[in-house]
Amino acid sequence: MKKMRIYEYAKEKNVSSKEVIDKLKSLNMDVTNHMSVIDDKMVALLDGDSKQKKPATDASKDNKAQNRTNKPNQSNNQAPQNRNQKNKPKQGKGPQNRSNKGPNKRNQTQQNHTPPKPKPLPEKITYSGSLTVGELAKLLHKEPSELIKKLMFLGVMSTINQELDKDTIELIAGDYGVEVEEEIIIDEIDFEEYVEVVNEENLAERPPVVTIMGHVDHGKTTLLDSIRQTKVTEGEAGGITQHIGAYQIETDGKKITFLDTPGHAAFTTMRARGAQVTDITILVVAADDGVMPQTKEAISHAKAAGVPIIVAVNKIDKEAANPDRVMQELTEFELVPEAWGGDTIFVNVSALSGTGIDELLEMVLLVSEVAELKADPTLKAKGTVIEAELDKGRGAVATLLVQNGSLNVGDPIVVGSSFGRVRAMVNDLGRRVKRVGPSTPVEITGLNDVPLAGDQFQVFADEKKARQIGEARSSRQREENRSENSRVSLDDLFNQIQQGDVKDINIIIKADVQGSVEAMRGSLEKIDVAGVKVNIIHTGVGAITESDIILASASNAIVIGFSVRPDVNAKRVAESEKVDIRLHRVIYNAIDEIEAAMKGMLDPEFEEKVIGQVEIRTTFKVSKIGTIAGSYVTEGKISRDSTVRLIRDGVVIYEGAINALKRFKDDAKEVAAGYECGITLENFNDVKEGDIIEAYIMEEIERK
Ligand SMILES: Nc1nc2c(ncn2[C@@H]2O[C@H](COP(=O)(O)OP(=O)(O)OP(=O)(O)O)[C@@H](O)[C@H]2O)c(=O)[nH]1
């Protein structure tokens, strides 16, 4: 073992003794001064160190120097060092470097081992769904521990894998002054449009979904009950039937789903919300009563929705029953029985005694077979809300009709603008079920909010996504509620036609007498504007009702009232659904208006503005003057110069001017709501108690 003093080594290497001492100290060697003795092991360490640090040219110089000094062990020692050098990159992570703590080494170590400078905060982060603490920390370029501490201050104990909701993400990011954007995939928000790839092989027959419609008291509810009682309990002994808005029966080994809310209002309300759930309509017509106004409405509603109709001629047990008359009357509506060369199925039934019900159900299956109703039970479930409510104990409860795919307990789901996980499912027999397939109604719990009847639902792969889409839909809903509607209105009809948004104009006509309806229909259908077609989707005699408005809303139609008025409910719904109602007293005005609107020549100047409503409470006949209407102003005001119309049972009886308006004995210029007054109308004396006088003025308006 060769020994030498530090100053000798320093001299040989052409460095100062102090440098060598420092190096040795950094290598934890016990040296005091330049006279200290070092052995060849220490020399090797020093050499190795300097070689790693020095550029290659220096190293070779050293080697040469060492060779010159002819130190026999040197070469032995050098071999492993060279190997080290070869194997380790220049940054040096070898054992020597790890123990090197000399000043030069420290610099080197600092470069290599100090944590990288913290990245600056981003201005904005983007995420989808939710984030864990770890994921958020990464996006914010922070340590997860820092976020966990922050959360602790907010009273939230968390771990790195803790999922954070939108509010918390915004709170934390906001605390760092970082903007947050939630990234949403538009297609999935519109899950009405979201179609999973259907594998033809998986398509299987599904039960038809049937709605029963018809006039009041013709036996809809009795028929629904009767079908349910005779069929539901077969093979389901002990099942407690439960009202969940729909039920399923089995006949001839095949299932049929019935929507339990009879009537076309419910049907069309759903359609107005974009839901088409019904495959077949059973139109109930009482054989002793025949076609009545709501029979007609039901036909219009089913036709507007393109749903096939089966006619159940009910109450055939009654003596006054005349099924032939029903058939005859229905031919007017293009419902012609097969026996008479048509293609509509008629079945005579007695909902009360059960006669004909089996045949009716057979016919439902027949129509359903022809329609080839199919669905893919392997998909994630989608469908429509039949009804929903808030239950004190269970929270939001919704009856869903699965229209495609299968729904399972535990599925992450978005329903309308609400979302959650299917916590429990109960079928129409009150039984808990775990999985249901297409056309099955089922009541679910587990949603964060109560959806609306007609809302669509869609199951998603994970809850994170369901939450994200649910929240996005909910905020979009709020936006839509705020923004303008896109219903057809005469004012912008021309623009819409020009933009190609409108090809067909759907119109509902209500008039005081059938003759006017026909006259209007004939003239409207003759309007000829290139590329646009007028469809009269429903007509009727009498006041404009809520049902008319709902149909208009569902079918994007304009309602024309000829000498009739909307009733209170119709007015309210028209306002909320933004349905355009046009009221006229002269047929040609109505036709002109529609034609002008289609051609973009709508007279832009005046619009009627109702200023008040007056109720006639009593009448006095005074010779010379005529009949004075003792009246009470219920809304707004009536002024001497306003134009008025007299309405009786929703029908306009008179339209014209006021002859005299009096408070007590004095002439009045105007009378406000809450006051009584006496009114005589120009050239009209047939006023009656209970009539309504509507006062209006023509106001200049600006068209968009
Ligand atoms: N004789 C006889 N009476 C019937 C039959 N079907 C229903 N009814 C009776 O007709 C009346 C009206 O029946 P509903 O089932 O309530 O009629 P609906 O169409 O549901 O009536 P709304 O719910 O008011 O629209 C009830 O008194 C029933 O008992 C039938 O086949 N024969």
The ligand as a Tripos MOL2 file, in Angstrom:
@<TRIPOS>MOLECULE
LIG
   32    34     1     0     0
SMALL
NO_CHARGES

@<TRIPOS>ATOM
      1 N1       -123.3630   -0.6590  -19.0140 N.pl3     1 LIG1
      2 C1       -122.1090   -0.3670  -19.0840 C.ar      1 LIG1
      3 N2       -121.6280    0.6480  -18.3940 N.ar      1 LIG1
      4 C2       -120.3060    0.9330  -18.5000 C.ar      1 LIG1
      5 C3       -119.4500    0.1780  -19.3010 C.ar      1 LIG1
      6 N3       -118.2220    0.7180  -19.2220 N.ar      1 LIG1
      7 C4       -118.3060    1.7440  -18.3780 C.ar      1 LIG1
      8 N4       -119.5480    1.8880  -17.9290 N.ar      1 LIG1
      9 C5       -120.0360    2.8960  -16.9980 C.3       1 LIG1
     10 O1       -119.8740    4.1740  -17.5700 O.3       1 LIG1
     11 C6       -119.5510    5.1230  -16.5780 C.3       1 LIG1
     12 C7       -118.2980    5.8400  -16.9540 C.3       1 LIG1
     13 O2       -117.2370    4.9230  -17.0000 O.3       1 LIG1
     14 P1       -115.7310    5.3530  -16.7460 P.3       1 LIG1
     15 O3       -114.9010    4.1360  -16.9030 O.co2     1 LIG1
     16 O4       -115.6070    6.1270  -15.5080 O.co2     1 LIG1
     17 O5       -115.5440    6.3080  -17.9720 O.3       1 LIG1
     18 P2       -114.2970    7.1900  -18.3240 P.3       1 LIG1
     19 O6       -114.2550    7.2560  -19.8160 O.co2     1 LIG1
     20 O7       -113.1030    6.6800  -17.6530 O.co2     1 LIG1
     21 O8       -114.7180    8.5650  -17.7750 O.3       1 LIG1
     22 P3       -113.8070    9.8280  -17.3610 P.3       1 LIG1
     23 O9       -112.7130    9.2810  -16.4950 O.co2     1 LIG1
     24 O10      -114.7350   10.7380  -16.6570 O.co2     1 LIG1
     25 O11      -113.2940   10.3980  -18.6550 O.co2     1 LIG1
     26 C8       -119.4200    4.3510  -15.2810 C.3       1 LIG1
     27 O12      -120.6050    4.4600  -14.5620 O.3       1 LIG1
     28 C9       -119.2300    2.9280  -15.7320 C.3       1 LIG1
     29 O13      -119.7300    1.9750  -14.8070 O.3       1 LIG1
     30 C10      -120.0110   -0.9180  -20.0360 C.ar      1 LIG1
     31 O14      -119.3520   -1.6320  -20.7680 O.2       1 LIG1
     32 N5       -121.3270   -1.1430  -19.8740 N.ar      1 LIG1
@<TRIPOS>BOND
     1     1     2 1
     2     2     3 ar
     3     2    32 ar
     4     3     4 ar
     5     4     5 ar
     6     4     8 ar
     7     5     6 ar
     8     5    30 ar
     9     6     7 ar
    10     7     8 ar
    11     8     9 1
    12     9    10 1
    13     9    28 1
    14    10    11 1
    15    11    12 1
    16    11    26 1
    17    12    13 1
    18    13    14 1
    19    14    15 2
    20    14    16 1
    21    14    17 1
    22    17    18 1
    23    18    19 2
    24    18    20 1
    25    18    21 1
    26    21    22 1
    27    22    23 2
    28    22    24 1
    29    22    25 1
    30    26    27 1
    31    26    28 1
    32    28    29 1
    33    30    31 2
    34    30    32 ar
@<TRIPOS>SUBSTRUCTURE
     1 LIG1         1 GROUP 0 **** ****
